[in-house]
């Protein structure tokens, strides 16, 4: 009986979360709480992966003075990329689970995989904080970034 429950739970977990695989050269970011907290000193181009099987909004609530709230809608198993190249002490992202008639904040640690390219270069004409490439598979997302002049290696 216990082995049946264990096997069922193991199989079910494969249907709840996507596989966590990072693109080449993209180093994982540890999410230590319910929110993702990033520093522009360390990170430049961040890739965010929705590991859940449902739609998710990744939002910045706009706490930092002078910045408008930013959000990115991510379908299940899709990626978005964030350019973060202004000097900030911290940049906070929250996760909102979304389905028709239902929205609630959930733990980013349980639903996101996040990584950054330590050697990434941002073109001079693309400075700031903004989502660049949203809700895409990883291969088309990296191709899109290269086409816009971003260097990831």
N, C-alpha and C positions, 0 to 999 in steps of 0.2 A: 504494500500500500504506500509506504513512504517513498519507495523508489519511483512509483508511478507519479506521485505528486511532484517529486524532484524533476523528473524528466519532463513533465507537463510544464512546470515553471520555467525550465531551461528553454524549451521550445517557444513558449510564449514570449520570453525576453527577446528573442530574435525578431518578433513581430512588432515590438514596442519601440526599439531603438535601432538606428542604422549602424553600420559598421564604422568604427572610428579609425580612419586612415588619413594621414596628413600628406599633402603634396611634397614633392622633393624640395629640400632646402627650407621648408617651413617648420619652424620650431614651435612645439606646443606651449601654450600659455596656461598656467594653473589658475583655475577659478576657485577662490577660497571661500566664497559665500554664496548668497542667493544672487548677487549682482556680479557682473564682470567689471573690474576696475583696471583701467589701462593708464599708462603714463607715456606721454609723447616723447620723453627722454629716451625711452628704451624701444618703443615700437614705432613703426613707420607705416607699413601696409599690413593690415590684419585681415586674416581670412576667418570667417565665422561659418560653421557648419551646423545645420539643424539636424540633430541626431534622432529627433522624435518622429513619429509617424503621422503627426498632425501639423497644421499651419501654426506658425509662430511669428510674433512680432518682436524684433530686437530694437529697443528704444533707448535714447538718451533723454532723460526727463528735463534737460535744460537747466540743471542746477548751476553750472559754471556761468559766471557773469559774462554777458556779451555773446552767448551762444544760443542759437535757436535749437529747440529739441529736434533731434534727428531720429528717423525710424526706418527700418527695413523689414519688409515682409518676406518670410522664408517659408516656402513649401517644404514638406517632408523631404529630408535627405539632400536639400539644396544648400548652396554656398552663397555668401555675399562677401564683399571686400570693402574694408573701411580704410581711407587714407586719414592718418592722424599725424600731422607734421607741424603742429604749433606747440610751443612749450607750455604744457599744462602739468600741474601737479598730479591730477588724476582726471580721467574721463570715465564716467559711469554708464554702463549699459544694463538695462533690465530686460527680462524676458516676459512676454505676455502670450499666454495660450489663447488661441482664438478659434472659435467655431460659431456657427450661426446662433445668435442669441446668447452667447456666453464668452466672456473675456475674464481672465484672472491672471495676476502676476504669479509666476512660478519660478523655481530655482534655475538659474542659468547653468549652474554646475551639473544639473541632472539632464539638461537638454541640448547643450552646445559643446562642440569641440572648437577650440580657437587656436590659431597659430599665427606666427609672424615671420617675415623674411628679414633676417638681421642685416643683409647686405642690399636691401631694396633701395632703389633710387627713384625719387619722384621728380618728374619734369618741372622745371621752373614755373611754367604757366599753370600748374595744377597744385599749388600750395593751398593749405587750409585743412578743414575737417569736413569730410563728406563721404557718403557711400559711393563707391565706384564699381559697378558691376554687381547686380543684385539678383538673387533667386535663380542661380544658374548651377549647372554641373561644373565640377572643378576644371576640367580640360577647356571648355569654352570660356570660363572665367579667366584663366591664366592667359589664354590667347588674346582675349579682349584687353587685358591689362598691357600686354606687350604691344598690341596694335596702337594703344593710346600713348605709348612712349615710356611706360613704367618698366624698370629693370628689376627683376626679382632675384637675381643671383649676384 
